């Protein structure tokens, strides 16, 4: 792959990541975000794999890149949640234990991904 193609993939990955982040932060519809989040994250994973694979300076194999991208995607899927009360995107700093309360409205987040409890 030549340098120009690598730069195009880098630009597309950056633009998609920025748009994806802005969508998650601005949109307040938790149901919509919950529906499309896995697909957006999978597409971002494909773009990230393309970004790593397109760099002419890297000599890593595809399996190591796929493992790294898969780990990043899995951790992001685990760490990001959506509050059904206010629609806020809740980022957990601890990927082992999900966020307990919504940072926007203070409602308790339940065990199921994305649902909140009105207590």
Residue pairs with C-beta under 8 A, 6 or more apart in sequence:
1 53
1 54
1 56
2 56
3 56
5 54
6 54
6 55
6 56
9 47
9 50
9 51
9 54
10 51
10 54
12 47
13 44
13 47
13 48
13 50
13 51
16 43
16 44
16 47
17 44
17 47
20 40
20 44
23 33
23 40
24 33
24 37
24 80
24 89
25 89
27 33
27 87
28 86
28 87
28 88
29 87
30 82
30 83
30 84
30 87
30 114
31 84
33 82
33 87
33 89
34 82
34 113
34 114
37 77
37 80
37 82
38 77
41 73
41 76
41 77
42 73
44 73
45 69
45 70
45 72
45 73
48 69
48 72
48 73
49 65
49 66
49 69
52 58
52 60
52 65
52 68
52 69
53 62
53 65
75 95
78 92
78 95
78 98
79 91
79 92
79 93
79 95
79 98
80 89
80 90
80 91
80 92
81 89
81 90
81 92
81 98
81 99
81 109
81 113
81 114
82 88
82 89
82 90
82 114
83 90
83 102
83 104
83 105
83 107
83 109
83 114
83 116
84 114
84 115
84 116
85 102
85 105
85 107
85 116
85 118
86 102
86 104
86 105
86 107
88 102
88 103
88 104
88 105
90 99
90 102
90 103
90 104
90 109
91 99
92 98
92 99
98 109
98 111
98 113
99 109
100 108
100 109
101 107
101 108
101 109
102 108
102 109
102 116
107 116
107 117
107 118
107 119
108 116
108 117
108 119
109 115
109 116
109 117
110 116
110 117
